[in-house]
């Protein structure tokens, strides 16, 4: 058994994925804009992830834009049969790298076709609609109109499953009245726990919860408690933070991103670590 298999599995749509996956955002250039500094290294990281047993990759065609999906296709196509590619739509990039809402029918339809073309697939396994009422955090507002567009594209056979990102509980309820929602992707980690109750609610309903910035995003998690636990376990704070998420709830799927093979291997080692009840209590005391 490879170490990643120790993380367990969870159902994502009608597929079973290992709970430790990979997020492709960092394969693009600085600020998730433009090409990577080292194209060959980006290809190598993706191939190493697959060789290590990863079968869930998160991406978006607005990373770059169009950069990460094309790298994924170059590195991995034709794809392994068990690989699940999850993408997201609702944004476009300005010439300055800004994130601009793109939620009209034409923009969403174009985004789906861009993902299909750049990934080199006939159907997208999972597409997340990312709410853009606030670019940086969930904010209330109806998602009915854009989600209905995606549901129509799903009915046409271009999308297999739909999920939501950057959303509130009310928006999830609204979305589930429109179509089946197989996953929710929100900001959540050891120190940012606004979604504690939501994680548990989704777990009861068998819906995957996929935390983005699981180890802090562009500013890595820093905590004396976290560092102390990591030192005792002879590992890194980031590995401990990922292991805490794996033990937090069975429906949590992790997609830590990196452009480094060394960091990829470090992240995947979280599957082989187990935190004791004492360590979990210590870590649960950390707040943002």
C-alpha positions as CSV (number, residue, x, y, z in Angstrom):
1,X,0.0,0.0,0.0
2,X,1.4,3.4,-1.0
3,X,1.3,6.1,1.8
4,X,-1.3,8.2,0.0
5,X,-3.8,5.3,0.3
6,X,-3.6,5.6,4.0
7,X,-5.6,8.8,3.6
8,X,-8.7,6.8,2.7
9,X,-11.2,7.5,0.0
10,X,-14.5,9.4,-0.5
11,X,-17.1,9.5,-3.2
12,X,-17.0,12.5,-5.6
13,X,-19.9,12.4,-7.9
14,X,-20.0,8.7,-9.1
15,X,-16.2,8.3,-8.7
16,X,-14.1,7.3,-5.7
17,X,-11.1,9.4,-5.1
18,X,-8.3,9.3,-2.6
19,X,-8.7,12.0,0.0
20,X,-5.2,13.5,-0.7
21,X,-5.2,15.1,-4.1
22,X,-3.4,17.9,-5.8
23,X,-4.3,21.6,-6.6
24,X,-2.8,22.9,-9.8
25,X,-3.1,26.7,-9.1
26,X,0.6,27.1,-8.3
27,X,1.6,25.7,-11.7
28,X,0.9,29.1,-13.3
29,X,3.2,32.1,-12.9
30,X,3.4,34.6,-10.1
31,X,0.0,35.6,-8.9
32,X,-1.5,32.7,-10.8
33,X,-0.9,34.7,-13.9
34,X,1.1,33.9,-17.0
35,X,3.3,30.8,-17.6
36,X,5.4,29.1,-14.9
37,X,9.0,30.0,-14.3
38,X,10.0,26.4,-15.1
39,X,7.7,24.6,-17.5
40,X,9.6,21.4,-17.2
41,X,9.3,21.4,-13.4
42,X,5.5,21.9,-13.7
43,X,5.2,18.8,-15.9
44,X,7.4,16.9,-13.5
45,X,5.3,17.7,-10.4
46,X,2.1,16.5,-12.1
47,X,3.7,13.3,-13.2
48,X,5.1,12.7,-9.8
49,X,1.7,13.3,-8.3
50,X,0.2,10.6,-10.5
51,X,3.1,8.2,-9.9
52,X,2.5,8.7,-6.1
53,X,-1.1,7.6,-6.4
54,X,-3.0,11.0,-6.7
55,X,-6.2,10.6,-8.6
56,X,-7.9,13.9,-7.9
57,X,-6.6,17.1,-9.4
58,X,-8.2,20.5,-9.0
59,X,-7.7,23.2,-11.6
60,X,-9.4,26.1,-13.5
61,X,-9.0,27.5,-16.9
62,X,-8.7,31.0,-15.5
63,X,-5.5,30.0,-13.8
64,X,-3.0,31.6,-16.1
65,X,-5.4,32.0,-17.8
66,X,-5.4,28.7,-19.8
67,X,-2.0,27.8,-18.4
68,X,-2.6,25.1,-15.9
69,X,-5.1,23.1,-18.0
70,X,-2.7,23.1,-20.9
71,X,0.1,21.9,-18.7
72,X,-2.1,19.2,-17.2
73,X,-2.9,18.0,-20.7
74,X,0.7,18.0,-21.8
75,X,1.9,16.2,-18.8
76,X,-0.8,13.6,-18.3
77,X,-2.9,13.1,-21.5
78,X,-4.2,10.4,-22.2
79,X,-5.3,10.5,-18.6
80,X,-5.3,7.5,-16.2
81,X,-8.7,5.9,-16.0
82,X,-9.1,6.6,-12.3
83,X,-8.0,10.3,-12.5
84,X,-10.8,12.8,-11.7
85,X,-10.2,16.4,-12.9
86,X,-12.2,19.1,-11.2
87,X,-12.4,22.5,-12.6
88,X,-14.2,25.8,-11.8
89,X,-15.8,28.6,-13.7
90,X,-17.1,32.2,-13.1
91,X,-14.0,34.4,-13.5
92,X,-11.8,35.8,-16.1
93,X,-8.5,37.6,-15.8
94,X,-7.8,41.2,-16.6
95,X,-4.6,42.2,-18.4
96,X,-3.2,43.2,-15.0
97,X,-4.0,39.8,-13.6
98,X,-7.1,41.0,-11.8
99,X,-10.0,38.6,-11.1
100,X,-13.1,39.7,-12.9
101,X,-16.6,38.1,-12.5
102,X,-17.7,36.2,-15.6
103,X,-21.1,34.9,-14.9
104,X,-23.2,35.6,-17.9
105,X,-24.6,32.7,-20.0
106,X,-22.2,33.4,-22.8
107,X,-19.2,33.7,-20.4
108,X,-20.0,30.5,-18.6
109,X,-20.7,28.5,-21.8
110,X,-17.4,29.8,-23.2
111,X,-15.6,28.8,-20.0
112,X,-16.9,25.3,-20.2
113,X,-15.8,24.9,-23.8
114,X,-12.4,26.4,-22.9
115,X,-11.9,23.8,-20.2
116,X,-13.0,21.0,-22.5
117,X,-10.6,22.1,-25.2
118,X,-7.6,22.9,-23.0
119,X,-7.9,19.7,-20.9
120,X,-8.5,17.6,-24.0
121,X,-11.7,15.9,-22.8
122,X,-15.2,15.4,-24.2
123,X,-16.9,15.9,-20.8
124,X,-15.9,17.7,-17.6
125,X,-16.1,15.3,-14.6
126,X,-16.8,18.1,-12.1
127,X,-17.3,21.8,-12.6
128,X,-17.5,24.1,-9.6
129,X,-19.4,27.4,-9.8
130,X,-17.4,29.9,-7.9
131,X,-19.5,32.6,-6.3
132,X,-18.1,36.1,-7.1
133,X,-20.2,38.4,-5.0
134,X,-17.0,38.9,-3.1
135,X,-13.8,37.7,-4.8
136,X,-12.1,36.8,-1.6
137,X,-14.8,35.3,0.6
138,X,-18.4,34.0,0.6
139,X,-21.0,36.8,0.4
140,X,-24.8,36.4,0.1
141,X,-26.5,36.7,-3.3
142,X,-28.5,34.4,-5.5
143,X,-26.6,31.8,-7.6
144,X,-29.7,30.6,-9.4
145,X,-29.0,32.2,-12.8
146,X,-25.4,31.0,-13.4
147,X,-26.0,27.6,-11.8
148,X,-29.0,27.0,-14.0
149,X,-26.8,27.7,-17.1
150,X,-24.3,25.1,-15.9
151,X,-27.2,22.6,-15.1
152,X,-28.3,23.0,-18.7
153,X,-24.8,22.3,-20.0
154,X,-24.8,19.3,-17.7
155,X,-28.0,18.1,-19.4
156,X,-26.4,18.5,-22.8
157,X,-23.6,16.1,-21.6
158,X,-20.7,18.6,-21.4
159,X,-20.5,18.3,-17.5
160,X,-21.0,15.2,-15.4
161,X,-21.3,16.7,-11.9
162,X,-21.6,20.2,-10.4
163,X,-20.2,21.7,-7.2
164,X,-20.0,25.1,-5.6
165,X,-17.1,27.3,-4.4
166,X,-16.7,30.4,-2.2
167,X,-20.3,30.0,-1.0
168,X,-22.5,30.4,2.0
169,X,-24.8,27.8,3.5
170,X,-27.8,29.6,2.1
171,X,-26.3,29.5,-1.4
172,X,-25.6,25.8,-1.0
173,X,-29.3,25.2,-0.1
174,X,-30.3,27.3,-3.1
175,X,-28.0,25.3,-5.3
176,X,-29.3,21.9,-4.1
177,X,-32.8,22.9,-5.1
178,X,-31.6,23.4,-8.7
179,X,-29.3,20.4,-9.2
180,X,-27.3,17.8,-7.3
181,X,-24.2,19.3,-5.7
182,X,-21.4,16.8,-5.2
183,X,-18.8,19.1,-3.5
184,X,-18.3,22.4,-1.9
185,X,-14.9,24.2,-2.1
186,X,-14.4,26.9,0.5
187,X,-11.5,28.5,2.5
188,X,-10.9,26.3,5.5
189,X,-7.9,25.2,7.5
190,X,-6.7,24.7,11.0
191,X,-6.8,28.4,11.8
192,X,-9.7,29.5,9.5
193,X,-12.7,27.5,10.7
194,X,-15.8,29.6,9.8
195,X,-17.2,26.5,8.1
196,X,-17.0,24.1,11.0
197,X,-20.7,23.5,11.2
198,X,-21.0,23.3,7.4
199,X,-18.3,20.6,7.1
200,X,-20.3,18.5,9.5
201,X,-23.7,19.1,7.8
202,X,-22.2,18.2,4.4
203,X,-20.6,15.1,5.9
204,X,-24.1,13.9,7.0
205,X,-25.4,14.3,3.5
206,X,-22.4,12.6,1.8
207,X,-21.2,15.7,0.1
208,X,-17.4,16.3,-0.3
209,X,-15.9,19.4,1.3
210,X,-12.7,20.6,-0.4
211,X,-10.8,23.2,1.6
212,X,-8.8,25.6,-0.4
213,X,-5.7,27.2,1.2
214,X,-5.5,24.0,3.5
215,X,-2.1,25.1,4.7
216,X,-2.7,28.9,4.6
217,X,-2.4,29.7,0.9
218,X,0.0,32.5,0.0
219,X,0.8,33.0,3.7
220,X,1.6,29.7,5.3
221,X,0.0,28.9,8.7
222,X,2.1,30.1,11.6
223,X,1.5,29.0,15.2
224,X,3.7,28.2,18.1
225,X,1.3,25.3,19.0
226,X,1.4,23.9,15.5
227,X,5.2,24.2,15.4
228,X,5.6,22.5,18.8
229,X,3.4,19.5,17.7
230,X,5.3,19.2,14.5
231,X,8.6,19.2,16.3
232,X,7.5,16.4,18.6
233,X,6.3,14.3,15.7
234,X,9.5,15.1,13.8
235,X,7.7,16.5,10.8
236,X,6.7,19.9,9.4
237,X,3.9,22.2,10.5
238,X,2.3,21.9,7.1
239,X,2.2,18.1,7.3
240,X,0.5,18.4,10.7
241,X,-2.0,20.9,9.3
242,X,-2.9,18.6,6.5
243,X,-3.2,15.6,8.8
244,X,-5.5,17.6,11.1
245,X,-7.8,18.2,8.1
246,X,-7.8,14.5,7.2
247,X,-8.8,13.6,10.7
248,X,-11.3,16.5,11.0
249,X,-14.1,14.9,8.9
250,X,-14.3,11.9,6.5
251,X,-15.7,14.0,3.7
252,X,-12.8,16.4,3.5
253,X,-10.8,16.1,0.3
254,X,-7.4,17.8,0.3
255,X,-5.9,19.6,-2.7
256,X,-2.6,21.2,-1.5
257,X,-0.8,22.8,-4.3
258,X,2.9,23.2,-5.0
259,X,5.3,23.6,-7.9
260,X,8.0,21.6,-6.2
261,X,8.4,17.8,-6.2
262,X,10.0,18.0,-2.7
263,X,7.0,19.9,-1.3
264,X,4.6,17.5,-3.1
265,X,6.2,14.5,-1.4
266,X,6.1,16.4,1.9
267,X,2.4,17.1,1.5
268,X,1.5,13.6,0.6
269,X,3.3,12.3,3.6
270,X,0.4,13.6,5.7
271,X,-1.5,10.5,4.8
272,X,0.9,8.3,6.9
273,X,0.7,10.5,10.0
274,X,-1.8,10.1,12.8
275,X,-2.5,12.7,15.5
276,X,-3.3,11.6,19.0
277,X,-6.4,12.9,20.9
278,X,-4.0,15.1,23.0
279,X,-2.5,16.6,19.8
280,X,-5.9,17.1,18.3
281,X,-7.0,19.0,21.4
282,X,-4.0,21.2,21.3
283,X,-4.5,22.0,17.6
284,X,-8.2,22.6,18.0
285,X,-7.3,25.5,20.3
286,X,-5.6,27.4,17.4
287,X,-7.7,30.3,16.0
288,X,-7.1,32.8,13.3
